[in-house]
Amino acid sequence: MDARLAGYPWLPRIIDKARASHAGTLGTYYRYPCPIDAACLDLLDIDADTFREIANRAVDDQAVVSGLASSGARLDRLASFDPVQLNADLHRNGS
């Protein structure tokens, strides 16, 4: 849950989930976008469908970062995102 890509939290997980959602193979993942994904996407200022398109067009994870930057996503806002804390808060509040 605390994995990073290019210094940005949650990106490895959300990339995997977006690609699995596109392929219809989410399996044991909760869903895409889940509440943590939604918070990440909100910080990026990008919607789930656009993120999924970028993730699926990219040849590797670094290309996703480049694609996000090219699309105008707010990567700088993601640097302080704490998915572990958000997950704890969601569970504490029953979400």
Long-range contacts (C-beta under 8 A, 24 or more apart in sequence): 1-83, 1-84, 1-87, 2-83, 2-84, 5-61, 5-62, 5-64, 5-65, 6-62, 6-65, 7-79, 8-65, 8-75, 8-78, 8-79, 8-81, 9-78, 9-79, 9-81, 9-82, 9-83, 10-36, 10-37, 10-40, 10-78, 10-81, 10-83, 11-40, 11-61, 11-64, 11-65, 11-78, 12-61, 13-83, 14-40, 14-41, 14-51, 14-55, 15-55, 15-61, 15-64, 18-48, 18-51, 18-52, 18-55, 18-56, 19-52, 19-55, 19-56, 21-52, 22-52, 22-55, 22-56, 35-86, 35-90, 35-95, 36-83, 36-86, 36-87, 36-90, 39-81, 39-83, 39-86, 40-78, 40-81, 40-83, 43-74, 43-77, 43-78, 43-81, 44-68, 44-73, 44-74, 44-75, 44-77, 44-78, 45-72, 45-73, 45-74, 45-77, 46-71, 46-73, 46-74
